[in-house]
């Protein structure tokens, strides 16, 4: 898998594919883990978009970790984690552009850095 992520274009395409749901899902109420009506018809107590949002962040973390292993900049794996915190923690999530900024910095550093 790491050979696949050695290509900057492949990394950027996969990363942008995972960032798109992070930007869209909050409009579907995914930032709330409070039981809501959206999940009850499907047997879920929590909105399914919440779990999809968390899964997307997990995918971003794994993708960034694999790219960081290739380029040797392991600190960029902290950026999706910081974005997750600024996206879900009450108070921190009041400014949504901060989480997107963390994600874009990880993308830019992952693209401009190479072996």
N, C-alpha and C positions, 0 to 999 in steps of 0.2 A: 504493500500500500504506500509505503514511503517513496518508492520510485515514481508512483503516479503523482504524488504531491511535490515532486522535484520540479515539475513544470509550473511556472508562475501562472500561466493561463488557466490550467486545471484548478489550481488552488483558488484563484479569484472567482472562477465560475461556480465552484462548489460553495464558496463562502457567501457570495451574493445570493445564491439560491437559498441558503439557510437564513440569511439576514432578512429576506423579504417577508417571511412569516412573522418574524419578531416585530416588524413594523406594522403589519396588517392585523395580527391577532388581538392587540389591545382594543381595537374597535369592536371586537366580538365579545368583550368582557372577560378576557383571559387573565387579567391581572388580579382577579379576585378568587381566593380559595374558599370564599364563603359559599355554602350550599345555595344553589340557585335553581330556577325553574328550567334552565336550558339542559341540565343534565338528568333531571328526573325521568323524562320519557325513555331515556336510554339505560336507566338503572344506575346512573352515577349520581352521587351526592354533590359532587363538585363539577363545575362546568368543564366539559371535555376540552375546550379550547385552552384551559389552564394547563392541563397535562401536555397538550401539544406544544404550548409555549415553553414549558420546562424541558421537554424532549428536544426542542429546537436549540435551546441554549446548551444542552448537553452535547448535541452534535457539533455546535460551534466550538465548544471547549475541546472536544476530541480532534476536530480538524485543525484547530490552532496548535494543539499539542504536537500533532504529527508534523506540521510544518515547522514548528519551533525546533523539533528534534533534527530536522533536515538542515535548517539554517543556523542552528546553534544559538538562538536567542530565546531562551526558555521563559524570560519574563513576559513575553507576549501572551502566554497562557493565562496570566492573571487578568488580562483585559476583558475577556468574556465573563469572567467571574464578577468583576467589578460592574460590568454592564448589567448582569443579572441582579446584583444588589440594588443598583440604581433603578432597576425596572420594577422590582417587587416589594422592596422595603417601604412601608408607609413613611411619608415625609421626604424620603430621597426620590421617590417616584413622581414628585410634584413637578419636576422639570424633566420631561421625557427626552430632550435633546442630549442630555448627558450620557445616557446609556448608548444611544446611537453613535455618539462621538467616540466612546470607548471601542465600539465595534469597528468603526471606520479606521481608527488608529491601528488596530490589530491587522486589518486588511492591508493598509498602506505599508506597514512595517513588514508584513509577510510577503508583500509583492516586491518591495525594493531591495530586500535582503536576499542574497543568494550566496552559494558557496564559491 
